[in-house]
Amino acid sequence: MGNAREETEKLLQQLAQQRDELSVKMSLAKLEVRDEWEKLEKKWAHLRANTPLIREELDSTSAKVGASLRQAAEEIRAGYARLRGRL
């Protein structure tokens, strides 16, 4: 189960780094890109708010919760990639 926690931490660290990098560029972004950023920020906040619960659940239902976490993270990652391409 420790591996799932490590993977989760690594994934969250990668997303946080991408988020920080894009945040710097956002000051120069167009309005339409800002709208997409705001949507992603809501998803990020939701994911971060649920991270403690997700971590607890990883111990008992790691496959199911891990898949949900990866899906949410992939949506955010894809959104970051779209934004990066537009900046």
C-alpha positions in Angstrom: 0.0 0.0 0.0 3.0 2.3 0.6 3.6 2.3 -3.2 0.1 3.8 -3.8 0.8 6.6 -1.3 4.2 7.3 -2.9 2.6 7.4 -6.4 -0.1 9.7 -5.1 2.4 12.0 -3.5 4.5 12.1 -6.7 1.4 12.8 -8.8 0.3 15.6 -6.5 3.8 17.1 -6.5 3.9 17.1 -10.3 0.6 18.8 -10.5 1.6 21.4 -8.0 4.7 22.1 -9.9 2.8 22.5 -13.2 0.2 24.7 -11.5 2.9 26.9 -10.1 4.6 27.3 -13.5 1.3 28.1 -15.2 0.3 30.5 -12.4 3.3 32.7 -13.3 2.4 32.8 -17.0 -1.3 33.5 -16.2 -0.5 37.2 -15.5 0.1 37.5 -19.3 -2.7 35.3 -20.5 -5.8 36.2 -22.5 -9.2 36.3 -21.0 -10.4 33.1 -22.6 -7.4 31.3 -21.1 -8.1 32.8 -17.7 -11.6 31.3 -17.8 -10.2 27.8 -18.4 -7.7 28.5 -15.6 -10.5 29.3 -13.2 -12.3 26.0 -14.0 -9.1 24.1 -13.5 -8.5 26.0 -10.2 -11.9 24.8 -8.9 -11.0 21.2 -9.8 -7.6 21.6 -8.2 -9.1 23.0 -5.0 -11.6 20.1 -4.9 -8.8 17.5 -5.4 -6.6 19.1 -2.7 -9.5 19.4 -0.3 -10.2 15.7 -0.7 -6.6 14.5 -0.6 -6.6 13.6 3.1 -9.7 11.5 2.6 -8.2 9.9 -0.5 -5.1 9.1 1.4 -7.1 7.4 4.1 -9.1 5.4 1.6 -5.9 4.3 -0.3 -5.1 1.9 2.5 -8.4 0.1 2.2 -9.5 0.6 -1.3 -6.4 1.7 -3.1 -7.3 0.5 -6.6 -10.7 2.1 -6.8 -9.8 5.4 -5.1 -6.4 5.5 -6.9 -8.2 5.2 -10.2 -10.5 8.1 -9.3 -7.5 10.2 -8.2 -5.7 9.4 -11.4 -8.7 10.3 -13.5 -9.2 13.7 -11.7 -5.5 14.4 -11.9 -5.4 13.5 -15.7 -8.2 15.9 -16.3 -6.3 18.6 -14.6 -3.0 17.6 -16.3 -4.8 17.7 -19.8 -6.2 21.2 -18.9 -2.7 22.4 -18.0 -1.4 21.0 -21.2 -4.1 22.9 -23.2 -3.3 26.1 -21.4 0.5 25.7 -21.9 -0.2 25.3 -25.6 -2.2 28.5 -25.7 0.4 30.6 -23.8 
